[in-house]
Amino acid sequence: MADTPPIVMNEETHRFEAYLDGETAFAEYVLHNGAIVLPHTVVPPAFEGLGVGSALATTALRYARDHGLTVKPSCPFIAGYIKRHPEWHDLVDPTYRERLGL
């Protein structure tokens, strides 16, 4: 498996991003009232098998933890990632817990 490209937080586009061969994978975010809303993630085929989706999710969730934010995962990919990784369950905003079955 090749190395996962680095993830950067692009405050101008409101996305966590990774770049490879002229393409961008990203997880959009919105900061609002002590929460980070994660509405959409895109991982182009060029990134397949590199762990980029997981790295985007982990980077966004670490950012939330480091900044004392709750997480509102409206993106199905991010929601699924959180469901599979209990170490992030405590970050989920109470209004989203039932949706995720937590």
C-alpha positions in Angstrom: 0.0 0.0 0.0 1.3 3.4 -0.9 1.6 6.2 1.6 -1.5 8.2 2.5 -1.1 11.8 1.2 -1.0 14.4 4.0 -4.3 16.0 5.0 -4.4 19.7 5.3 -7.1 22.0 6.7 -8.0 24.6 4.1 -9.8 27.3 6.0 -10.6 29.2 2.8 -12.6 26.3 1.3 -13.8 25.0 4.7 -12.4 21.5 3.8 -9.9 19.0 5.1 -8.0 18.1 1.9 -5.5 15.7 0.3 -3.9 16.1 -3.1 -2.6 13.5 -5.5 -1.8 13.7 -9.2 -3.8 17.0 -9.7 -6.9 15.7 -7.8 -8.3 16.6 -4.4 -10.0 14.4 -1.9 -11.9 16.3 0.8 -14.2 16.4 3.8 -16.2 19.6 4.0 -16.8 21.2 7.4 -18.8 24.0 9.0 -17.9 25.4 12.4 -21.1 26.5 14.2 -22.0 27.1 17.9 -19.3 24.8 19.4 -19.7 22.1 16.9 -18.2 20.9 13.6 -20.7 19.9 11.0 -19.3 17.4 8.5 -21.8 17.4 5.6 -19.9 15.9 2.6 -16.8 13.8 1.7 -15.4 13.2 -1.7 -12.6 10.7 -2.4 -11.8 10.3 -6.2 -10.8 7.0 -7.6 -7.1 8.1 -7.8 -7.0 7.8 -4.0 -8.4 4.3 -3.8 -6.6 2.0 -1.4 -4.6 4.8 0.2 -6.6 5.2 3.3 -7.5 8.8 2.4 -11.2 8.6 3.5 -10.2 7.3 6.9 -7.4 9.9 7.2 -9.9 12.7 6.3 -12.3 11.4 9.0 -9.6 11.0 11.6 -8.1 14.5 10.9 -11.5 16.2 11.2 -12.3 14.2 14.4 -8.9 15.0 16.0 -9.5 18.7 15.2 -12.9 18.5 16.9 -11.4 16.8 20.0 -8.4 19.3 20.1 -10.8 22.3 20.0 -13.5 21.0 22.3 -16.1 20.7 19.6 -19.0 18.3 19.3 -19.4 16.6 15.9 -22.5 16.6 13.7 -21.8 14.0 11.0 -24.4 14.5 8.3 -22.1 12.9 5.7 -22.9 9.1 5.5 -19.2 8.2 5.1 -18.2 10.2 8.2 -21.2 8.8 10.2 -20.3 5.3 9.2 -16.6 5.8 10.2 -17.7 7.1 13.6 -20.0 4.1 14.1 -17.1 1.7 13.4 -14.7 3.5 15.7 -15.9 3.8 19.3 -13.0 6.0 20.3 -14.9 8.9 18.6 -18.4 8.3 20.0 -18.0 10.7 22.8 -17.6 13.6 20.3 -21.0 13.1 18.6 -23.5 15.8 19.3 -26.4 14.5 21.4 -28.9 15.3 18.6 -27.0 13.0 16.3 -26.5 10.0 18.6 -29.8 8.4 17.9 -29.3 8.7 14.2 -26.0 6.8 14.5 -27.5 4.3 16.9 -25.1 5.3 19.7 
